[in-house]
Amino acid sequence: MYKLDLTKSAGRFLARLDAKPFRQVVSKILKLRENPEPHDAAQLVGSAPYRRVDSGEYRIVYRIEKDTVKIAVVGKRNDDEVYKTFQRKP
């Protein structure tokens, strides 16, 4: 089983969610611990190590590093802000 590592911005975004979307997104993140490459995951174009997966109306951007799944960004699916936030990460 993989470990999880969330960025501060991903943690803050999750903390602001209502109960139902919070459960959905956290459930998807916890499933990444068991299978970090689910069938619905896609590699980000131009950012090779990063992948994205959707959970309802939310998108989770992450990468796999040895035995850890590093969650970089969580954001709205229909909003390009998730990718703008991702691009601002060092």
C-alpha positions in Angstrom: 0.0 0.0 0.0 1.3 3.5 -0.9 1.6 6.4 1.5 -0.1 9.7 0.9 1.4 13.2 0.8 -0.8 16.2 0.3 0.4 19.7 -0.5 -0.9 22.5 1.8 -3.1 23.9 -1.0 -4.7 20.5 -1.6 -5.4 20.2 2.1 -6.9 23.7 2.4 -9.1 23.0 -0.6 -10.4 19.8 0.9 -11.0 21.5 4.3 -13.3 24.0 2.5 -15.5 21.3 0.9 -19.0 20.4 2.1 -19.5 17.0 3.7 -20.7 15.0 0.6 -18.1 16.2 -1.9 -15.4 15.9 0.8 -16.3 12.2 1.3 -16.3 11.6 -2.4 -12.9 13.2 -3.0 -11.2 11.7 0.0 -12.6 8.3 -0.9 -11.0 8.6 -4.4 -7.7 9.8 -2.8 -7.7 6.8 -0.4 -8.3 4.5 -3.3 -5.1 5.9 -4.9 -3.2 4.3 -2.0 -4.3 0.9 -3.2 -4.1 1.5 -7.0 -2.3 4.7 -8.0 -2.9 4.1 -11.6 -6.7 3.4 -11.9 -8.3 2.9 -15.4 -9.7 6.5 -15.4 -6.4 8.2 -14.7 -4.7 10.2 -17.4 -1.2 11.5 -17.7 -1.0 15.3 -17.9 0.3 16.5 -21.3 3.6 18.4 -20.8 4.0 17.3 -17.2 5.1 13.7 -17.6 5.2 12.4 -14.0 1.9 13.9 -13.1 -1.5 12.2 -13.6 -5.1 13.3 -13.0 -8.2 11.6 -11.9 -11.7 12.8 -11.5 -14.0 12.4 -8.6 -17.5 13.8 -9.3 -17.0 17.4 -10.2 -13.5 17.6 -8.8 -10.1 16.8 -10.3 -7.1 15.4 -8.4 -3.6 16.0 -9.8 -0.9 13.7 -8.4 2.3 11.9 -9.1 3.7 8.6 -7.9 7.1 8.8 -6.3 8.6 5.4 -5.1 6.0 4.2 -2.5 4.2 7.6 -2.1 1.3 9.2 -3.9 1.9 12.9 -3.8 -1.3 14.9 -4.3 -0.4 18.2 -5.9 -3.7 19.9 -6.5 -7.4 19.3 -6.0 -9.9 21.6 -7.8 -13.1 21.9 -9.7 -13.2 19.9 -12.9 -14.9 22.5 -15.1 -12.6 25.2 -14.0 -9.1 25.8 -15.5 -8.0 27.2 -12.1 -6.9 23.7 -11.0 -4.3 23.8 -13.8 -3.3 27.4 -13.2 -2.7 26.5 -9.5 -0.7 23.4 -10.7 1.5 25.5 -12.9 2.3 27.9 -10.1 3.8 25.1 -8.0 7.6 25.0 -7.9 
